[in-house]
Amino acid sequence: MSAPTPTDAPPALRDAVDLARSAAVEEAVAEVGDDSTGTVGDHLGCEAEYDGALTHLFAAELPGYHGWRWAVTLACVGDGEPVTVSEAVLLPGPRALVAPTWVPWDQRVQPGDLKPGDLLPSPADDPRLVPGYAESQDPAVEEVASETGLGRERVLSVAGRDDAAQRWQDGEHGPAADLARSAPATCGTCGFLMSLAGSMRGVFGVCANEYSPADGQVVAVGFGCGAHSDVGTDVAGSPVHVAALVYDDGVDLEPASS
């Protein structure tokens, strides 16, 4: 079904511009105040409705409402019948200044937003968590749960653990980080690596080197930095080849003639 056009509406509705303007002025007075007749500007055209009605549009000359329009919907039950006003309202136009789309708070929060004293409750249906009595498929979690009864009320689900692993792997302490690519060796062979427990043990750990930029942070075993435990005092210079650091400007230098 194609959208109706103004030409589909009865001529009586199309010609009733003055009636529509009067309704817009009346609405403006009710909404803005008695001194608001000047807020109804030029007639901008009309839009047909699916039920045969027609909406006339007038520019809204209101401070702070750039691009808004007074919309007055008219109706007529048949030829020769009077035209009546169904509705008059102030609406934003295609280029109107409007508030941004509302985003729920739990979708606006970003990592690092939490400050001291803030509380961030987890949703009851958070897919990252499962009840503590459910099997998490992580031997370390199951061992703790069996030792302490049911253990914690909720534990990481498989999806929650996978999400964390992917985030850490792709993050600033993953194998693709710039620091890792220039490191002499990886964290997996570093004596300062404290492995995580459970299923994450073979992939991630915590750096315990106070001189490392990743000290106290979760690092991938493929990450690395210049503070690796096997770096000796006889190692000098950068692990990056000098040829990769020198810029050839293409200028040939000739000895000066005496």
N, C-alpha and C positions, 0 to 999 in steps of 0.2 A: 504494500500500500504506500503510494507516494505521499509526501508531506503536502498538506494543503497550501495554497498560495492566496494572497489577498484578493486576487481576481475571482476566487471561488466563493467569496463571501457576498451576500446581498449588497447591492449598491447603497441601500439605506445605511448599512453599517460603515461602508467606506466613506460616505459623505458626512457622517456625524462627527466631524472633527471638533466643532465648537462644543458639542455635548461632552465629548471626552475631555476637552481642555477644562471645562467647568468642573468636571468630577476630579480632575487632577489638582486644580486649585483648591477645591474643598478639602481634599485629602492633605494637601500641603499645609493648609491652615490648621487642620486638626493635629498634624504631626509636629509642625515647626512653630506655629504661632500665627497670630492675626496678621502680622506684617510679613507675609510670605508669598503674596501673589506673584511677585517677580521671580520666584524660584522655579516656575514652570516656563521653560524656554520654548524653542522652536519645535515644531512638529517634525519628528524624525522618520515618520513612516508608520507602517502597521504590519502586524504579523497575524496570520490566520490560525485559528485553533481547529482541532479535529472535530469539534461538535458544531461547527458552523459559526462560532462566535469570532469576533475580530478584536485584536488588542492594538490600540493606538499608543504610540510611544512619543514622549516629549522630553527634551533635554532638561536635566535637573540642574538648575543654577544655584547649587548649594556649596558653600565653602567646605572643602575636604571631601567632596563627593564627585570628583572629576570622573567623567565617563558613566555616571549613573543616569537612570532614566525613570520618569514617571510612566508607569504602564497602566492603561485603563482598558479593561475588557468590556466590550459591548455585545449585547445579544438581541436577537429579534426572532420571534417564534414563526413568522411567516410574512409574505408580502402584504403590505398595507397595515401591518401591526406596528405598534410603537417600538422604538429602540430603547432599551433599558441598560443601565450600568450594572454589570455583574461584580466588578472588582476594580479597585484603584490602589496601586501599591508602588513603592519606590524600589527599583531593582537595579542591580549592576549590569552594565553593558559589557560587550566583548573586551573593551579596553579599560574597564573600570579599575580603580584602586580598591582592592579588597584585602582583607586579612588572609594570611597564608592558611592553607588547609590544616586543620587541627590534627596533630599527631599525638596519640596517647603517650603518657609519660614513660611507660615501660619500653616504648619504641624510640624515645628520644635519648635515653641515657646511653652514654658512650663510655668505653674504658677510660678510667682516669677521672671521671666526673665525681666519684664518691669522695667526700671530704670527711674529716673527723666529726663525729656526731651524726652523720647522715645514716639513714636506715634504708636498705634496699631489699624488700622481701622478694623471695622467689615465687613465681606463680604456682598455684596448686597443681597444675598440669604441666609443669616444666619438663620437657622431654629429656633434659640433661640429667634428671634425677629419677630414681626409683625408690620405692619403700625399702627400708633396711632389711625387711624379712625376705625380699626377693633376691634371687641370685643375680649378682652383678657380672658374673663371668670373669672376675678378677680374683685370682687365688689369694692375694694379700688381703683384700676386703673380706673374703669368705673366712679367712683364718681369724681375723679380728672379731668378726661377727660371732663365730663359734665360741671364742674365748669369753666373750662378754654377754652372752645371751643373744638378743636381737641386735645389739650394737646400736649404731646411730639410727635416727628415725628415717633418714633418707641418705642414699649413697649415689655415686655416679652411675648413670646408665651407660650402656655400650655407646649410645649416640653421644652422650656427654663427654665420654673419654675420647672418642674419635674426633669430636669437634676441637677439644683442647689440643690433642696431638697435632692436628692439621694447622691450628693457629700458631703453635709454638714452632712447628717445622717451617712455616712460611714467614715467621717473625724476624725481628732483628737479631735473634740469637740462633737462627737456623743456618743450615749449610750454605744457603745462597746469599748470605749477608756479605757485604763488601769486606768486613773485617775477616771473615772466615776465608775468603778467597785469597787473601794475602798472608794468611797465617802459615807458620812453618809446619804445623801438624794439627790434628783434630783433637777435640775434647775427649773422644773415645779412648785415646792413648795417653791422656794427661793424668798425672797423679793427683791433681787437685779436684778431679771430678768425683762428686758424691752421687752415686746412682740412686734413682728413685726406686721405690718398692713396687712390687706388683708387675702388671703387664707392661708398664712403661719403662721398666728397668733397662732393657737393652737399647732403648732409643733416646732416653733423656736422663739428665742428671742435674745437680745443682753445683755451680762453680763455688769453690771454697778458697780461691786465691784472692786475697785482699787487694792485690795490685792489678787484678784483671778488671776490665770495664764491665764484665758480666758477674762480678762477685755477688753471691747471694741470689742469683737469678737462675731460672730454669734454662738450660742450654741443651741443644741437640748434640748427639755424639759426633755429628758431622761438622759442628761449629768449631771455631778455633780462634786464637788470638796470639799476640806476641809474647804472652806470659806463660806459655806452655812449660810444663815441668821439665821437659827434656832440652830446653834451650840452654846452652852452656855459655859461660862467660867469654869463650873464645869465638863465639859467633858474632860477627860484625857486619854492619851494613844492612841493607833492605833485602828481603827475600825476592823482591821484584827485580828482574834484570835491568841493569842500567840502560840498556838499549831501548827499553820500553819507556824510559823516563826522559830521554834526550830528544829534543825537538830539532830536526834538521831544517834549517831555514833556507837551504839551497844556495847559500852564499859561499863562493870559493875565495879564500883569502890568499893573496899573493904577497910574497916578501917585498918590503919596500926597497926600492933601489937606492943605493948610497950616492 
